[in-house]
């Protein structure tokens, strides 16, 4: 059972880390290079605006559905008509609120059309996530993993002619790009409907009282999703709205944020593994602080090394990825790479608090993070533009990490392990000193060499305790 579990997790990670980076760097990045920072910045701001309220499209339904099917297949699958009806109602609410807010902001006809199409993209994407939750609930993890990247495969195939200089019906690169995504999401939905319909009949059902009870149960998760969406995605929207050259600044910000998004796939995927682990252990009162510490160390260590290596090679990375560069873009890149360190560990402590059911505490922290992010952006964007937005992102993630760690510290009554803290301190000092002394040449070869060196140091300091703790944990679980 343990080997099967690890095999499934490894397969899902491999598929995601193969397909999604190709979409991000070979397709999306090249579209930005062709469109230019200003035009792509306008698209990026609209895309982020569509994500602000996107948590309303799911409100925790997918996780609820997967858990319910895993517990009782027949009863869980029988909820599908009602949950599909609820998804349709939620999409109507999301679309109305998002388009209404865009009218208040004075969006132009072109950006309104983009927003409408992108909202449909978001709606279908979240519908696909719900349909896939039926497969994960049935423990069809490999099929779920493959279908989870099908949309990106189809998008990559459809957008490849665009990056090679061809065009489709609209004759406008970014409009065609949006339509390619919409087509890919719709085709993925069709495949999912065909597969899920073999497990249970698909139809719509509206039961107001039952759907309201479900909404009340998932509301804390929806609130958290909305707040997190706001403080992670509002930066680009504020850049375009607050500055006369806001579209250009949003494009500069998007160039570096793309890499942060790609790097975040690892902690996001790992948090999906940690949530059921933490939940199961707490239900049995077997959660050991060492397991949480090991998880935080693993993701935090990888986050620290990734940020350090990329910071040392800022100019090389940006010049390799983009056809245009500026001093401001290097500063944006630096701040966003630094923000990846707390972001990585947030997926451990935030997942732990979620598994513990501390949603009220999580929502208060998210509300505080949103308040800090808004204040920092209002203060820094007029002065520093995209650099200010990147600084706000880094400081917000640091605040969230501090709040989540302290919440976990008091919630679980942890004790500080002084020897462990000393080992972390030595690792940080040695790594920073060695990297500074070696003075890498800042090219592709040195990027690979410094990455290998950093991983070697991480393994030397923490490899054995990480391996022993994870081995013992999986042995108890399976």
ABEGO torsion letter per residue (X at the ends): XAAAAAAAAAAAAAAAAAAAAAAAAAAAAAAAAAAEAAAAAAAAAAAAAAAAAAAAAAGGAAAAAAAAAAABAAAAAAAAAAAAAAAAAAAAAAAAAAAAAAAAAGBBAAAAAAAAAAAAAAAAAAAAAAAAAAAAAAGBAAAAAAAAAAAAAAAAAAAAAAAAGBBBAAGBAAAAAAAAAAAAAAAAAAAAAAAAAAABBBBBBBBAAAAAAAAAAAAAAAAAAAAAAAAAAAAAAAAAAABAAAAAAAAAAAAAAAAAAAAAAAAAAAAAAAAAAAAAAAAAGABBAAAAAAAAAAAAAAAAAAAAAAAAAAAAAAAAABABBBAAAAAAAAAAAAAAAAAAAAAAAAAAAAAAGBAAAAAAAAAAAAAAAAAAAAAAAAAAEAAAAAAAAAAAAAAAAAAAAAAAAAAAGBBBBAAAAAAAAAAAAAAAAAAAAAGBAGBAAAAAAAAAAAAAAAAAAAAAAAAAAAAAAAAAAX
